[in-house]
């Protein structure tokens, strides 16, 4: 199973975070109209709350590495998506 964390924020800010090197292995991708944070650090996690905490930590490192502008600092983790082996998805919405 794979995990993705949906990112919420301005497109320019998320694009800026894409180029920062704050967390090795982490990548920001666009899937349709949404932006997602993916990381090999999510693989061994079994709970969406653990994934959210790790995603927030990675996002913080990316913001710091990018120069921490007010625009990039406003980017937040939204829904957490779990992709099952059969490609079905479970979505855990931000509270």
MOPAC internal coordinates of N, CA, C and O (Angstrom, degrees):
PM7 1SCF
backbone

  N    0.0000 0     0.00 0     0.00 0    0    0    0
  C    1.4481 1     0.00 0     0.00 0    1    0    0
  C    1.5213 1   109.46 1     0.00 0    2    1    0
  O    1.2310 1   121.52 1   -33.54 1    3    2    1
  N    1.3046 1   114.70 1   146.46 1    3    2    1
  C    1.4552 1   121.44 1   177.58 1    5    3    2
  C    1.5172 1   109.50 1  -117.34 1    6    5    3
  O    1.2310 1   121.89 1   -23.46 1    7    6    5
  N    1.3077 1   113.99 1   156.54 1    7    6    5
  C    1.4538 1   121.96 1   177.21 1    9    7    6
  C    1.5234 1   109.06 1  -122.40 1   10    9    7
  O    1.2310 1   120.71 1   -32.61 1   11   10    9
  N    1.3310 1   116.24 1   147.39 1   11   10    9
  C    1.4612 1   123.19 1   171.20 1   13   11   10
  C    1.5254 1   107.28 1  -136.29 1   14   13   11
  O    1.2310 1   121.23 1   -32.44 1   15   14   13
  N    1.3244 1   115.25 1   147.56 1   15   14   13
  C    1.4608 1   120.27 1   174.53 1   17   15   14
  C    1.5248 1   107.72 1  -114.49 1   18   17   15
  O    1.2310 1   120.36 1   -59.15 1   19   18   17
  N    1.3121 1   116.92 1   120.85 1   19   18   17
  C    1.4553 1   120.36 1   178.73 1   21   19   18
  C    1.5241 1   108.90 1   -74.58 1   22   21   19
  O    1.2310 1   121.11 1   -43.12 1   23   22   21
  N    1.3289 1   115.48 1   136.88 1   23   22   21
  C    1.4588 1   120.56 1   179.49 1   25   23   22
  C    1.5175 1   109.82 1  -102.51 1   26   25   23
  O    1.2310 1   121.12 1   -38.97 1   27   26   25
  N    1.3247 1   115.47 1   141.03 1   27   26   25
  C    1.4629 1   122.39 1   177.92 1   29   27   26
  C    1.5183 1   108.20 1  -118.76 1   30   29   27
  O    1.2310 1   120.79 1   -47.96 1   31   30   29
  N    1.3205 1   116.09 1   132.04 1   31   30   29
  C    1.4538 1   120.61 1   179.54 1   33   31   30
  C    1.5095 1   110.22 1   154.64 1   34   33   31
  O    1.2310 1   120.94 1     1.46 1   35   34   33
  N    1.3188 1   115.81 1  -178.54 1   35   34   33
  C    1.4495 1   121.15 1  -178.87 1   37   35   34
  C    1.5163 1   112.51 1   -68.00 1   38   37   35
  O    1.2310 1   121.03 1   -35.99 1   39   38   37
  N    1.3257 1   115.63 1   144.01 1   39   38   37
  C    1.4613 1   120.56 1  -178.21 1   41   39   38
  C    1.5262 1   111.89 1   -60.78 1   42   41   39
  O    1.2310 1   120.05 1   140.21 1   43   42   41
  N    1.3327 1   117.51 1   -39.79 1   43   42   41
  C    1.4626 1   121.10 1   179.10 1   45   43   42
  C    1.5249 1   111.74 1   -62.94 1   46   45   43
  O    1.2310 1   120.81 1   139.15 1   47   46   45
  N    1.3139 1   116.06 1   -40.85 1   47   46   45
  C    1.4649 1   120.44 1  -179.92 1   49   47   46
  C    1.5237 1   110.88 1   -67.19 1   50   49   47
  O    1.2310 1   120.45 1   137.45 1   51   50   49
  N    1.3237 1   116.75 1   -42.55 1   51   50   49
  C    1.4630 1   119.89 1  -179.45 1   53   51   50
  C    1.5271 1   110.19 1   -67.14 1   54   53   51
  O    1.2310 1   120.36 1   141.32 1   55   54   53
  N    1.3313 1   116.93 1   -38.68 1   55   54   53
  C    1.4675 1   120.55 1   176.40 1   57   55   54
  C    1.5171 1   110.43 1   -61.83 1   58   57   55
  O    1.2310 1   120.15 1   140.89 1   59   58   57
  N    1.3244 1   117.32 1   -39.11 1   59   58   57
  C    1.4675 1   121.28 1   177.32 1   61   59   58
  C    1.5326 1   110.69 1   -63.74 1   62   61   59
  O    1.2310 1   120.29 1   140.16 1   63   62   61
  N    1.3215 1   117.05 1   -39.84 1   63   62   61
  C    1.4639 1   120.70 1   179.00 1   65   63   62
  C    1.5273 1   111.60 1   -67.16 1   66   65   63
  O    1.2310 1   120.58 1   150.35 1   67   66   65
  N    1.3420 1   116.49 1   -29.65 1   67   66   65
  C    1.4638 1   120.87 1   179.16 1   69   67   66
  C    1.5217 1   111.80 1   -58.05 1   70   69   67
  O    1.2310 1   120.49 1   147.10 1   71   70   69
  N    1.3144 1   116.67 1   -32.90 1   71   70   69
  C    1.4655 1   120.73 1  -174.73 1   73   71   70
  C    1.5237 1   113.53 1   -93.06 1   74   73   71
  O    1.2310 1   119.77 1   174.96 1   75   74   73
  N    1.3274 1   118.05 1    -5.04 1   75   74   73
  C    1.4634 1   119.57 1   179.57 1   77   75   74
  C    1.5243 1   109.85 1   -80.52 1   78   77   75
  O    1.2310 1   120.78 1   -24.00 1   79   78   77
  N    1.3059 1   116.11 1   156.00 1   79   78   77
  C    1.4635 1   121.40 1  -178.23 1   81   79   78
  C    1.5217 1   111.19 1  -112.49 1   82   81   79
  O    1.2310 1   120.16 1  -136.57 1   83   82   81
  N    1.3090 1   117.29 1    43.43 1   83   82   81
  C    1.4531 1   120.75 1  -174.71 1   85   83   82
  C    1.5103 1   115.60 1   -77.82 1   86   85   83
  O    1.2310 1   120.17 1   161.71 1   87   86   85
  N    1.3267 1   117.29 1   -18.29 1   87   86   85
  C    1.4570 1   119.79 1  -177.07 1   89   87   86
  C    1.5241 1   109.22 1  -147.48 1   90   89   87
  O    1.2310 1   120.08 1   -77.29 1   91   90   89
  N    1.3214 1   117.45 1   102.71 1   91   90   89
  C    1.4688 1   120.48 1  -178.04 1   93   91   90
  C    1.5280 1   112.03 1   -56.31 1   94   93   91
  O    1.2310 1   120.90 1   -45.33 1   95   94   93
  N    1.3132 1   115.89 1   134.67 1   95   94   93
  C    1.4558 1   121.02 1   178.64 1   97   95   94
  C    1.5143 1   113.93 1    89.84 1   98   97   95
  O    1.2310 1   119.84 1   155.98 1   99   98   97
  N    1.3136 1   117.90 1   -24.02 1   99   98   97
  C    1.4605 1   120.62 1   179.23 1  101   99   98
  C    1.5184 1   109.05 1   -75.89 1  102  101   99
  O    1.2310 1   121.22 1   -36.08 1  103  102  101
  N    1.3174 1   115.28 1   143.92 1  103  102  101
  C    1.4563 1   118.57 1   176.71 1  105  103  102
  C    1.5145 1   109.64 1  -141.93 1  106  105  103
  O    1.2310 1   121.84 1   -30.14 1  107  106  105
  N    1.3242 1   114.09 1   149.86 1  107  106  105
  C    1.4564 1   121.46 1   176.75 1  109  107  106
  C    1.5223 1   106.63 1  -109.32 1  110  109  107
  O    1.2310 1   121.06 1   -54.43 1  111  110  109
  N    1.3267 1   115.57 1   125.57 1  111  110  109
  C    1.4583 1   120.97 1  -178.31 1  113  111  110
  C    1.5239 1   109.53 1  -125.63 1  114  113  111
  O    1.2310 1   121.99 1   -20.42 1  115  114  113
  N    1.3225 1   113.80 1   159.58 1  115  114  113
  C    1.4664 1   119.60 1   175.90 1  117  115  114
  C    1.5180 1   108.06 1  -110.29 1  118  117  115
  O    1.2310 1   121.09 1   -49.35 1  119  118  117
  N    1.3059 1   115.53 1   130.65 1  119  118  117
  C    1.4553 1   121.71 1  -179.87 1  121  119  118
  C    1.5227 1   106.92 1  -126.33 1  122  121  119
  O    1.2310 1   120.43 1   -81.68 1  123  122  121
  N    1.3023 1   116.79 1    98.32 1  123  122  121
  C    1.4655 1   119.54 1  -175.28 1  125  123  122
  C    1.5194 1   109.49 1    70.92 1  126  125  123
  O    1.2310 1   120.39 1    62.24 1  127  126  125
  N    1.3050 1   116.86 1  -117.76 1  127  126  125
  C    1.4585 1   120.64 1  -179.47 1  129  127  126
  C    1.5250 1   113.02 1  -100.77 1  130  129  127
  O    1.2310 1   120.15 1   176.15 1  131  130  129
  N    1.3369 1   117.32 1    -3.85 1  131  130  129
  C    1.4634 1   120.47 1  -177.32 1  133  131  130
  C    1.5107 1   113.20 1  -104.77 1  134  133  131
  O    1.2310 1   121.12 1   -23.93 1  135  134  133
  N    1.3241 1   115.46 1   156.07 1  135  134  133
  C    1.4666 1   123.23 1   175.23 1  137  135  134
  C    1.5201 1   108.04 1  -108.32 1  138  137  135
  O    1.2310 1   120.88 1   -40.37 1  139  138  137
  N    1.3435 1   115.92 1   139.63 1  139  138  137
  C    1.4568 1   120.76 1  -175.63 1  141  139  138
  C    1.5154 1   111.38 1  -133.99 1  142  141  139
  O    1.2310 1   121.04 1   -37.59 1  143  142  141
  N    1.3103 1   115.62 1   142.41 1  143  142  141
  C    1.4566 1   123.19 1   173.66 1  145  143  142
  C    1.5207 1   106.99 1   -99.21 1  146  145  143
  O    1.2310 1   120.79 1   -53.15 1  147  146  145
  N    1.3281 1   116.10 1   126.85 1  147  146  145
  C    1.4542 1   122.02 1   176.73 1  149  147  146
  C    1.5196 1   108.06 1  -123.94 1  150  149  147
  O    1.2310 1   120.51 1   -34.89 1  151  150  149
  N    1.3182 1   116.63 1   145.11 1  151  150  149
  C    1.4575 1   120.37 1  -178.79 1  153  151  150
  C    1.5234 1   110.64 1  -153.72 1  154  153  151
  O    1.2310 1   120.46 1   -37.14 1  155  154  153
  N    1.3247 1   116.73 1   142.86 1  155  154  153
  C    1.4686 1   118.77 1   173.67 1  157  155  154
  C    1.5296 1   112.04 1   -65.02 1  158  157  155
  O    1.2310 1   120.50 1   162.66 1  159  158  157
  N    1.3268 1   116.65 1   -17.34 1  159  158  157
  C    1.4691 1   120.39 1   177.87 1  161  159  158
  C    1.5293 1   112.20 1   -69.84 1  162  161  159
  O    1.2310 1   119.77 1   164.64 1  163  162  161
  N    1.3346 1   118.05 1   -15.36 1  163  162  161
  C    1.4597 1   121.84 1   178.63 1  165  163  162
  C    1.5303 1   112.14 1   -80.31 1  166  165  163
  O    1.2310 1   120.05 1   158.66 1  167  166  165
  N    1.3265 1   117.52 1   -21.34 1  167  166  165
  C    1.4688 1   122.29 1  -168.35 1  169  167  166
  C    1.5237 1   113.11 1   -56.19 1  170  169  167
  O    1.2310 1   119.64 1   133.96 1  171  170  169
  N    1.2949 1   118.29 1   -46.04 1  171  170  169
  C    1.4696 1   120.94 1  -175.00 1  173  171  170
  C    1.5328 1   113.34 1   -85.22 1  174  173  171
  O    1.2310 1   120.29 1   179.47 1  175  174  173
  N    1.3160 1   117.05 1    -0.53 1  175  174  173
  C    1.4656 1   119.96 1  -179.02 1  177  175  174
  C    1.5261 1   109.53 1   -83.78 1  178  177  175
  O    1.2310 1   120.60 1   -38.10 1  179  178  177
  N    1.3262 1   116.45 1   141.90 1  179  178  177
  C    1.4554 1   120.12 1  -175.48 1  181  179  178
  C    1.5254 1   113.67 1  -113.27 1  182  181  179
  O    1.2310 1   120.12 1   174.53 1  183  182  181
  N    1.3064 1   117.38 1    -5.47 1  183  182  181
  C    1.4582 1   121.06 1  -173.96 1  185  183  182
  C    1.5282 1   109.82 1  -129.06 1  186  185  183
  O    1.2310 1   120.56 1   -40.75 1  187  186  185
  N    1.3231 1   116.53 1   139.25 1  187  186  185
  C    1.4662 1   120.06 1  -177.75 1  189  187  186
  C    1.5310 1   112.54 1   -63.01 1  190  189  187
  O    1.2310 1   119.84 1   151.91 1  191  190  189
  N    1.3223 1   117.91 1   -28.09 1  191  190  189
  C    1.4650 1   120.11 1   178.25 1  193  191  190
  C    1.5315 1   110.84 1   -69.88 1  194  193  191
  O    1.2310 1   120.30 1   143.59 1  195  194  193
  N    1.3337 1   117.03 1   -36.41 1  195  194  193
  C    1.4690 1   120.42 1   175.35 1  197  195  194
  C    1.5263 1   110.23 1   -65.78 1  198  197  195
  O    1.2310 1   120.78 1   139.11 1  199  198  197
  N    1.3321 1   116.12 1   -40.89 1  199  198  197
  C    1.4660 1   120.51 1   178.93 1  201  199  198
  C    1.5314 1   109.63 1   -63.65 1  202  201  199
  O    1.2310 1   120.08 1   136.84 1  203  202  201
  N    1.3285 1   117.45 1   -43.16 1  203  202  201
  C    1.4647 1   120.86 1   179.38 1  205  203  202
  C    1.5319 1   110.58 1   -61.08 1  206  205  203
  O    1.2310 1   120.29 1   135.73 1  207  206  205
  N    1.3202 1   117.06 1   -44.27 1  207  206  205
  C    1.4722 1   120.51 1  -179.96 1  209  207  206
  C    1.5264 1   110.51 1   -63.21 1  210  209  207
  O    1.2310 1   120.02 1   136.14 1  211  210  209
  N    1.3395 1   117.56 1   -43.86 1  211  210  209
  C    1.4642 1   121.13 1   179.15 1  213  211  210
  C    1.5288 1   110.24 1   -66.41 1  214  213  211
  O    1.2310 1   120.00 1   139.57 1  215  214  213
  N    1.3293 1   117.61 1   -40.43 1  215  214  213
  C    1.4662 1   121.45 1   179.12 1  217  215  214
  C    1.5264 1   110.56 1   -62.61 1  218  217  215
  O    1.2310 1   120.11 1   139.00 1  219  218  217
  N    1.3329 1   117.40 1   -41.00 1  219  218  217
  C    1.4696 1   120.51 1   177.46 1  221  219  218
  C    1.5232 1   110.98 1   -63.62 1  222  221  219
  O    1.2310 1   120.34 1   141.02 1  223  222  221
  N    1.3169 1   116.96 1   -38.98 1  223  222  221
  C    1.4590 1   121.52 1   178.09 1  225  223  222
  C    1.5417 1   111.02 1   -64.86 1  226  225  223
  O    1.2310 1   120.62 1   134.38 1  227  226  225
  N    1.3252 1   116.43 1   -45.62 1  227  226  225
  C    1.4665 1   121.06 1   178.55 1  229  227  226
  C    1.5281 1   110.17 1   -64.05 1  230  229  227
  O    1.2310 1   120.43 1   135.87 1  231  230  229
  N    1.3231 1   116.79 1   -44.13 1  231  230  229
  C    1.4644 1   120.86 1   179.71 1  233  231  230
  C    1.5204 1   110.62 1   -60.38 1  234  233  231
  O    1.2310 1   120.12 1   138.73 1  235  234  233
  N    1.3118 1   117.39 1   -41.27 1  235  234  233
  C    1.4638 1   121.66 1   178.17 1  237  235  234
  C    1.5290 1   110.68 1   -60.55 1  238  237  235
  O    1.2310 1   120.36 1   137.15 1  239  238  237
  N    1.3250 1   116.92 1   -42.85 1  239  238  237
  C    1.4654 1   121.18 1   178.30 1  241  239  238
  C    1.5267 1   111.17 1   -64.38 1  242  241  239
  O    1.2310 1   120.29 1   140.19 1  243  242  241
  N    1.3296 1   117.06 1   -39.81 1  243  242  241
  C    1.4635 1   120.95 1   178.31 1  245  243  242
  C    1.5243 1   111.63 1   -65.59 1  246  245  243
  O    1.2310 1   120.58 1   138.42 1  247  246  245
  N    1.3260 1   116.50 1   -41.58 1  247  246  245
  C    1.4663 1   120.83 1   178.36 1  249  247  246
  C    1.5311 1   110.28 1   -62.40 1  250  249  247
  O    1.2310 1   120.32 1   134.96 1  251  250  249
  N    1.3276 1   116.99 1   -45.04 1  251  250  249
  C    1.4592 1   121.54 1   178.69 1  253  251  250
  C    1.5300 1   110.65 1   -61.60 1  254  253  251
  O    1.2310 1   120.17 1   134.82 1  255  254  253
  N    1.3288 1   117.28 1   -45.18 1  255  254  253
  C    1.4643 1   121.49 1  -178.48 1  257  255  254
  C    1.5284 1   112.13 1   -66.67 1  258  257  255
  O    1.2310 1   120.43 1   153.23 1  259  258  257
  N    1.3230 1   116.79 1   -26.77 1  259  258  257
  C    1.4657 1   120.12 1  -178.05 1  261  259  258
  C    1.5210 1   112.53 1   -85.31 1  262  261  259
  O    1.2310 1   119.64 1   174.15 1  263  262  261
  N    1.3133 1   118.30 1    -5.85 1  263  262  261
  C    1.4549 1   121.49 1   179.51 1  265  263  262
  C    1.5173 1   114.27 1   108.14 1  266  265  263
  O    1.2310 1   120.29 1   178.48 1  267  266  265
  N    1.3165 1   117.06 1    -1.52 1  267  266  265
  C    1.4672 1   123.30 1   173.53 1  269  267  266
  C    1.5212 1   114.01 1    52.26 1  270  269  267
  O    1.2310 1   120.34 1  -129.35 1  271  270  269
  N    1.3342 1   116.95 1    50.65 1  271  270  269
  C    1.4628 1   119.42 1   174.03 1  273  271  270
  C    1.5280 1   108.25 1   -71.46 1  274  273  271
  O    1.2310 1   120.80 1   -16.80 1  275  274  273
  N    1.3290 1   116.07 1   163.20 1  275  274  273
  C    1.4683 1   118.81 1  -179.81 1  277  275  274
  C    1.5253 1   110.64 1   -63.98 1  278  277  275
  O    1.2310 1   120.31 1   150.51 1  279  278  277
  N    1.3322 1   117.02 1   -29.49 1  279  278  277
  C    1.4594 1   120.38 1   179.38 1  281  279  278
  C    1.5235 1   111.54 1   -69.44 1  282  281  279
  O    1.2310 1   120.16 1   133.70 1  283  282  281
  N    1.3391 1   117.30 1   -46.30 1  283  282  281
  C    1.4697 1   119.18 1  -179.84 1  285  283  282
  C    1.5244 1   110.79 1   -71.76 1  286  285  283
  O    1.2310 1   119.96 1   148.51 1  287  286  285
  N    1.3232 1   117.68 1   -31.49 1  287  286  285
  C    1.4656 1   120.58 1   178.80 1  289  287  286
  C    1.5289 1   111.56 1   -66.44 1  290  289  287
  O    1.2310 1   120.35 1   159.73 1  291  290  289
  N    1.3465 1   116.94 1   -20.27 1  291  290  289
  C    1.4620 1   120.91 1   179.94 1  293  291  290
  C    1.5270 1   112.59 1   -82.21 1  294  293  291
  O    1.2310 1   119.61 1   170.90 1  295  294  293
  N    1.3347 1   118.34 1    -9.10 1  295  294  293
  C    1.4614 1   121.04 1   177.98 1  297  295  294
  C    1.5358 1   107.78 1   -70.44 1  298  297  295
  O    1.2310 1   121.04 1   -43.43 1  299  298  297
  N    1.3245 1   115.61 1   136.57 1  299  298  297
  C    1.4703 1   120.21 1  -176.72 1  301  299  298
  C    1.5236 1   110.41 1  -134.99 1  302  301  299
  O    1.2310 1   121.25 1   -18.91 1  303  302  301
  N    1.3141 1   115.21 1   161.09 1  303  302  301
  C    1.4639 1   121.49 1   174.55 1  305  303  302
  C    1.5212 1   107.91 1   -82.37 1  306  305  303
  O    1.2310 1   121.04 1   -51.59 1  307  306  305
  N    1.3222 1   115.62 1   128.41 1  307  306  305
  C    1.4639 1   121.26 1   177.51 1  309  307  306
  C    1.5205 1   109.93 1  -100.20 1  310  309  307
  O    1.2310 1   121.08 1    59.72 1  311  310  309
  N    1.3146 1   115.54 1  -120.28 1  311  310  309
  C    1.4657 1   121.02 1  -179.27 1  313  311  310
  C    1.5280 1   111.31 1   -72.60 1  314  313  311
  O    1.2310 1   121.35 1   -28.13 1  315  314  313
  N    1.3220 1   115.03 1   151.87 1  315  314  313
  C    1.4627 1   122.52 1   173.20 1  317  315  314
  C    1.5297 1   106.61 1  -107.44 1  318  317  315
  O    1.2310 1   120.98 1   -49.30 1  319  318  317
  N    1.3245 1   115.74 1   130.70 1  319  318  317
  C    1.4595 1   120.80 1  -177.81 1  321  319  318
  C    1.5253 1   109.50 1  -114.91 1  322  321  319
  O    1.2310 1   120.98 1   -50.91 1  323  322  321
  N    1.3110 1   115.72 1   129.09 1  323  322  321
  C    1.4656 1   121.93 1   175.44 1  325  323  322
  C    1.5168 1   107.43 1  -107.06 1  326  325  323
  O    1.2310 1   120.65 1   -58.35 1  327  326  325
  N    1.3299 1   116.36 1   121.65 1  327  326  325
  C    1.4563 1   121.58 1  -179.88 1  329  327  326
  C    1.5249 1   107.56 1  -101.66 1  330  329  327
  O    1.2310 1   121.08 1   -62.06 1  331  330  329
  N    1.3131 1   115.55 1   117.94 1  331  330  329
  C    1.4625 1   121.74 1  -176.84 1  333  331  330
  C    1.5293 1   110.31 1   -83.55 1  334  333  331
  O    1.2310 1   120.98 1   -12.38 1  335  334  333
  N    1.3217 1   115.73 1   167.62 1  335  334  333
  C    1.4619 1   121.88 1  -177.70 1  337  335  334
  C    1.5277 1   113.35 1   -57.97 1  338  337  335
  O    1.2310 1   119.99 1   150.60 1  339  338  337
  N    1.3152 1   117.63 1   -29.40 1  339  338  337
  C    1.4682 1   120.71 1   179.90 1  341  339  338
  C    1.5327 1   112.01 1   -90.59 1  342  341  339
  O    1.2310 1   120.39 1  -167.80 1  343  342  341
  N    1.3353 1   116.86 1    12.20 1  343  342  341
  C    1.4679 1   125.74 1  -179.30 1  345  343  342
  C    1.5231 1   114.03 1    71.69 1  346  345  343
  O    1.2310 1   119.61 1  -172.11 1  347  346  345
  N    1.3192 1   118.35 1     7.89 1  347  346  345
  C    1.4579 1   119.62 1   171.40 1  349  347  346
  C    1.5275 1   107.19 1   -74.48 1  350  349  347
  O    1.2310 1   120.41 1   -17.90 1  351  350  349
  N    1.3124 1   116.81 1   162.10 1  351  350  349
  C    1.4698 1   121.25 1  -176.36 1  353  351  350
  C    1.5162 1   111.46 1  -129.73 1  354  353  351
  O    1.2310 1   121.76 1   -33.93 1  355  354  353
  N    1.3292 1   114.24 1   146.07 1  355  354  353
  C    1.4602 1   121.47 1   169.09 1  357  355  354
  C    1.5199 1   105.81 1  -116.69 1  358  357  355
  O    1.2310 1   120.88 1   -46.95 1  359  358  357
  N    1.3270 1   115.92 1   133.05 1  359  358  357
  C    1.4622 1   120.88 1  -177.89 1  361  359  358
  C    1.5258 1   108.37 1  -113.90 1  362  361  359
  O    1.2310 1   121.19 1   -52.83 1  363  362  361
  N    1.3312 1   115.33 1   127.17 1  363  362  361
  C    1.4547 1   122.23 1   178.07 1  365  363  362
  C    1.5277 1   106.82 1  -111.77 1  366  365  363
  O    1.2310 1   120.63 1   -73.01 1  367  366  365
  N    1.3001 1   116.40 1   106.99 1  367  366  365
  C    1.4544 1   122.33 1  -175.23 1  369  367  366
  C    1.5184 1   111.83 1   -74.32 1  370  369  367
  O    1.2310 1   121.47 1   -29.28 1  371  370  369
  N    1.3394 1   114.79 1   150.72 1  371  370  369
  C    1.4614 1   120.49 1   176.65 1  373  371  370
  C    1.5219 1   108.72 1   -66.03 1  374  373  371
  O    1.2310 1   120.72 1   -36.72 1  375  374  373
  N    1.2973 1   116.22 1   143.28 1  375  374  373
  C    1.4706 1   120.33 1  -178.51 1  377  375  374
  C    1.4993 1   111.44 1   -93.05 1  378  377  375
  O    1.2310 1   120.10 1   180.00 1  379  378  377

